[in-house]
Amino acid sequence: MTKHDVTDAPIAVLAELFEHELAEVTFPDVDREIIEAAMRGQAEARAQVDAAEAACADARAELERAKASVETLTQRALAYLKIYAAEDAELLSKLDGLAPKPRPAKRGRRRKDTVKVVAGKAPPAEPDVARAS
């Protein structure tokens, strides 16, 4: 069963009961037709959410493509302009301010010293050694 599947949910079991054993039984606001309509409504709402999530994923992918395109264009424009402005210190300083800053290197976690424990016993302690002076 997926997280969105209602075929094994209690409402599906109730729908089955109202379809067979309890086909002639009705209560105020609860009968086979009302349960089936509620299940259809949930399935339709789930389909709308799935479609919206797919559209959002597509839009995010398009955004990433557009960002990459803008980044490439920016780099190309800066390269051309730096050559063009080689003799113009003021323009070069403005262009240097537009160049992307290099990202700092990621720092990993420090390694912890590991102590092996065998059969619940800690390793023996190192013996004290007297130093000669």
C-alpha positions as CSV (number, residue, x, y, z in Angstrom):
1,M,0.0,0.0,0.0
2,T,1.4,3.4,-0.9
3,K,1.0,6.3,1.4
4,H,-1.8,7.7,-0.8
5,D,-3.7,4.4,-1.5
6,V,-7.1,4.1,0.2
7,T,-7.9,0.6,-1.1
8,D,-6.7,-1.0,2.2
9,A,-7.9,1.9,4.4
10,P,-10.8,1.3,6.8
11,I,-13.1,3.3,4.6
12,A,-12.5,0.8,1.8
13,V,-13.4,-2.0,4.1
14,L,-16.6,-0.1,5.1
15,A,-17.4,0.4,1.4
16,E,-17.1,-3.3,0.8
17,L,-19.4,-4.1,3.7
18,F,-22.0,-1.5,2.6
19,E,-21.8,-3.0,-0.9
20,H,-22.4,-6.6,0.2
21,E,-23.5,-7.5,3.7
22,L,-24.9,-4.1,4.5
23,A,-26.3,-3.2,1.1
24,E,-29.8,-2.5,2.5
25,V,-28.5,-0.6,5.6
26,T,-28.4,3.2,5.7
27,F,-27.8,5.7,8.4
28,P,-28.1,9.5,8.4
29,D,-25.3,10.7,6.2
30,V,-23.7,7.3,5.9
31,D,-24.4,4.7,3.3
32,R,-22.7,3.0,0.4
33,E,-23.2,5.9,-2.1
34,I,-21.9,8.5,0.4
35,I,-18.8,6.4,1.2
36,E,-18.1,5.8,-2.4
37,A,-18.5,9.5,-3.2
38,A,-16.1,10.4,-0.4
39,M,-13.5,7.9,-1.7
40,R,-13.9,9.2,-5.2
41,G,-13.4,12.8,-3.9
42,Q,-10.2,11.7,-2.1
43,A,-8.9,10.0,-5.2
44,E,-9.6,13.1,-7.3
45,A,-7.9,15.4,-4.8
46,R,-4.9,13.0,-4.7
47,A,-4.7,13.2,-8.5
48,Q,-4.8,17.0,-8.4
49,V,-2.0,17.0,-5.7
50,D,0.1,14.5,-7.8
51,A,-0.3,16.7,-10.9
52,A,0.6,19.8,-9.0
53,E,3.7,18.2,-7.5
54,A,4.8,17.0,-10.9
55,A,4.3,20.4,-12.4
56,C,6.3,21.9,-9.5
57,A,9.1,19.4,-10.1
58,D,9.1,20.4,-13.8
59,A,9.1,24.1,-12.9
60,R,12.0,23.6,-10.5
61,A,14.0,21.7,-13.2
62,E,13.3,24.5,-15.6
63,L,14.4,27.1,-13.0
64,E,17.7,25.2,-12.5
65,R,18.3,25.1,-16.3
66,A,17.5,28.9,-16.5
67,K,19.9,29.6,-13.6
68,A,22.7,27.6,-15.3
69,S,22.1,29.5,-18.5
70,V,22.2,32.8,-16.7
71,E,25.4,31.8,-15.0
72,T,27.0,30.8,-18.3
73,L,26.0,34.1,-19.9
74,T,27.3,36.0,-16.9
75,Q,30.7,34.3,-17.1
76,R,30.9,34.9,-20.9
77,A,29.9,38.6,-20.5
78,L,32.4,39.1,-17.7
79,A,35.2,37.5,-19.8
80,Y,34.5,39.7,-22.8
81,L,34.2,42.9,-20.6
82,K,37.4,42.2,-18.8
83,I,39.3,42.1,-22.1
84,Y,37.4,45.2,-23.3
85,A,38.2,47.1,-20.0
86,A,41.8,46.1,-19.7
87,E,42.9,49.7,-19.8
88,D,40.1,51.1,-17.7
89,A,40.9,50.5,-14.0
90,E,37.5,51.9,-12.8
91,L,35.5,49.6,-15.0
92,L,37.7,46.6,-14.1
93,S,37.1,47.2,-10.4
94,K,33.4,47.2,-11.1
95,L,33.7,44.0,-13.0
96,D,35.8,42.4,-10.3
97,G,32.9,43.1,-7.9
98,L,30.6,41.1,-10.2
99,A,32.7,38.0,-10.5
100,P,31.3,35.2,-8.4
101,K,33.2,34.5,-5.2
102,P,34.9,31.2,-4.9
103,R,33.1,28.9,-2.5
104,P,35.0,28.0,0.5
105,A,36.0,24.3,0.7
106,K,33.7,22.2,2.7
107,R,35.1,21.1,5.9
108,G,34.2,17.6,7.0
109,R,33.6,16.4,10.5
110,R,36.5,15.7,12.7
111,R,37.2,12.0,13.1
112,K,36.5,10.6,16.5
113,D,39.0,8.3,18.1
114,T,37.4,4.9,18.0
115,V,37.9,2.4,20.8
116,K,37.2,-1.2,20.1
117,V,35.2,-3.0,22.7
118,V,35.5,-6.8,22.6
119,A,32.9,-8.8,24.4
120,G,31.9,-5.9,26.6
121,K,35.5,-5.3,27.9
122,A,37.3,-2.1,27.3
123,P,40.9,-2.3,26.0
124,P,43.7,-2.5,28.5
125,A,45.0,0.8,29.7
126,E,48.5,1.8,28.7
127,P,51.1,1.1,31.4
128,D,52.6,4.0,33.2
129,V,56.3,4.3,32.3
130,A,58.6,6.2,34.5
131,R,60.8,8.6,32.6
132,A,64.5,8.8,33.3
133,S,65.8,12.2,33.9
